[in-house]
């Protein structure tokens, strides 16, 4: 490879840093992407979307016990501090991941108990048959029980409450890289762990550089200061494609971008309507749905780098249909009439909370929505923040109207329902920031966990989506199309979860 970087070093630029290194504190793609290099999961998902072995070499439902999954573990694996990886670490980590403060707990709500049979065999006893459970494990990282106890990190960081612990900035995984230095929002370095069980990667040092400013990030690539830009601004794709020494790779992401509403009878905190909540009226939500010009967002804001959506799930996901994904033509007059019928002939005001460094052109999408809603009389004030400040608003239900993106690592609708649709209670509804609630849907969502008849299960999924669409519970905009830009010779395939792994990178001189 030419330029300042040697073949074994990869300088990786992203728009945002991981918000915490405690692996169970936040269910956030940026964090997962970073941590997959340091920690490992029982199973992995490759760029083709297939489950592959990682710390588990095989898994199956126990013969004669349909509620029990058996995982055979990889032997000879070491944590970075030299400790042996055994079944007790898996039991500890799954129990930690399903504990009350964990933001990963909704993936493990079906677990009754986790049992170590011997050093390299773990049984996961489910509350009922759970034929798809291994799909839930691709972002649940395994910690060393002894290290967690010694460092007083048995309990998960309460991120939403602003809590801290040793695992927020320090790590001890089994992955191919160790964390060498960590400067939050500035620079982190990961170095190859020569005790790793796998094949030695080409990239033996990763320099991870959060660069929030789009122009600065692209300039760093063009000048040779970085080798890989993961978050390529859509306005720069064409220019980079024609730039000497640069390769641009594009592909669809398994992620939908949507907006969420505050539900309930209580007035919105940010609105000039003080005696009711306009968003709680289905006519208002239908008006918003009709006012959004998704095609214009695709054409003007995203420069073609998006796939407009009428449902809050990507086409990768089990449950998606072309009919669900249809969206109406813009109808400003009808939208105004619906607002008037709802009792808001002059519209209303509201604040829209948006991240500005998490999704492709996130703030610009929100700015476009402000203009579109203004045409029907809804006056929107935009509040833009980095994702590290935006995400806690959603989890704390401290927002009237908000943007969020949702990837679906399980490739199944239940993942959407568990977090975004189910009432916020216990392990469910972690990112249901608007507190949408439908007890009938909650029961159907819970039934998906243990339904073994896949046709019946899919029928229930269709019923849930039909109600979510009827209620306009979520306002989908589009599915992301990703662009990765690298120095020529650095080959990185676009990952459907936008989680490229540097240990899979090839570099040609």
Secondary structure, 3 states (H helix, E strand, C coil): CCCCCCCCEEEEEECCCCCCCCCCCCCCHHHHHHHCCCCCECEEECCCCCEEECCEEEEEECCCCCCEEEEEECCCCECCCCCECCHHHHHHHHHHHCCCCCCCHHHHCCEEEEEEEECCEEEEEECCCCCCHHHHHCCCECCCHHHHHHCCCCCCCCHHHCCCCHHHCCCCCCCCEEEEEEECCCEEEEEECCCCCCCCCCCCEEEEEECCCHHHHHHHHHCCCCCEECCCCHHHHHHHHCCCCEEEEEEEEEEEEEEEECCCCCCCCCCCCCCCCHHHCHHHHHHHHHHCCHHHHHHHHCCCCEEECCCCCCCCCECCCCCCCCCCCCCHHHHHHHHHHCCCCCCEEEEEEEECCCCCCHHHHHHHHHHHHHCCCEEEEEEEECHHHHHHHHHCCCCCEEEEEEECCCCEHHHHHHHHHCCCECCECCCCCCCCCCHHHHHHHHHCCCCCCHHHHHHHHHHHHHHHHHHCCEEEEEEEEEEEEEECCEECCCCCCCCCCHHHCEECC
